[in-house]
Every structure is written in C-alpha cells, then in structure tokens.
C-alpha cells in the first residue's frame, strides 16, 4: 500500500473517543500519546511504516510517548476527549483541545 493510500485509510479510521473507551487499551499498555501540535495521522503513518528514525526522534523530543499511569490519572480526573487511531497493537491518541469561545 502506498503512503498516500495508507494515510487516507488512517484518516478515515480516526475517531473521537472518551477516556472511558481508552482505559482498557491503557491497561494493556497499548496507548501512545501524541503531543498537541504533532500531526496524529503523520505519527500513525510513521508507526505503520516502521520509520524507526522518525519515531526515535519524536520519542526523544517528547512528541510521542507511551502513556503512563500519571497520564491515566489526569485523564480519569478530567475526562477529556481524544482523537484516536489504531496501528495495531498501538492506539495513538491526541487530546482534543477545547474550542475557544464555547
């Protein structure tokens, strides 16, 4: 599958989820958080295509990271919404920013 087709597929498979829908994935250690400002689809594409160099750089920069217990505790207390996409076995998530003026 070409990168463009895979990007389109990942984009179509992205959904908004509540924390409660992600908890079981977190419990299995499968949640990867993607920092605000980092393109979720680009991150998912890099994982799917096993772009090790890109992934290692983003890990070092804190642009992506495995979700930790401290993240789960904050998310449980706040109950935010997330954009999420699955790149098996991982679930990449990015918190939805609250809309200004709402």
N, C-alpha and C positions, 0 to 999 in steps of 0.2 A: 504494500500500500504506500502510495507517495505521501510525503509530508503534508501536502495540501489536503489530500483526502482524509488523512488521519486527523489533521487539525479541524476540519469540518465535522468529522464524526465526534470528536471530543467536545466540540462546541455544542452539538445537538444533544449530547448526553449530560451536559452540565445542568444542575438543578439547584434551586434554593431549598435548604433543609434547616430544620431547627436542631438545636443541640441534642435534644432527646432522641432524634433519629440517628445521631452520630455516636452516641455513647457506647453502643455495643462494638462499633468499629474501633473506638479508642481503647476499649477494654482488651481487644485483641492485639493492640499495638500497631494498628494499620493506618492511623491518621497522620498525614503530613500537612503541617500548616504552611500556607504561602502568605508571605508578608503583603500587606496593602502596598500597592504601587508596583508589584510584580504581576505580570500577566499570568493568570491562572492557567489559561489554555497553553501558553508557551511553556509553563512549568510542566504541565501534564504531558505535552508533546516531548519534552526533553527526557522525562522519565520513561515514556513509552518507547522512545527510540534509543534508550540507554546511552544518552550523551553524558558519559561519566565526567568529562572535564567541566562541562557546564554545571552539572549537579554539584560537583565538589566545590566549585567556585561559589555557587549560590549558598551552599551549606556554610562555607567559611564566612560569607558576608551576612549570614542570618536572613537571607531572602526566602529560604525554605528550611524547615526543621521538623523533626518528629515531634508531635505533640506530647507534652509531658504532663504529669499529674497537676502541676501548678496551673497549666492552661485549662485543664478539665475543671479544676475547682473554680476558676474565674468564670469559665463559660457556664458552669452549672448555676452559679450565683446570678449571672447577668442574663442568661437565656438568649443569646444573640442568634441571628440568622446567619447562614453561611451559603456561599456558592460552593458547590462540591462536584467533583468529577472523579470517577473511578478509573484507575490504571492499575489493574489487579497486580498484586494484592493490596495496593495502596488506595486510600481515599484522600485525595488532595482537597483541602478546604481553605477558603479565604473568607474572613468575616465580612459581612455586608455592612458597609458604612451607613449610619443613619442619614436620611436625606435632610439637607438643610432646609429650614423654613417649614418643616412639618409640624 
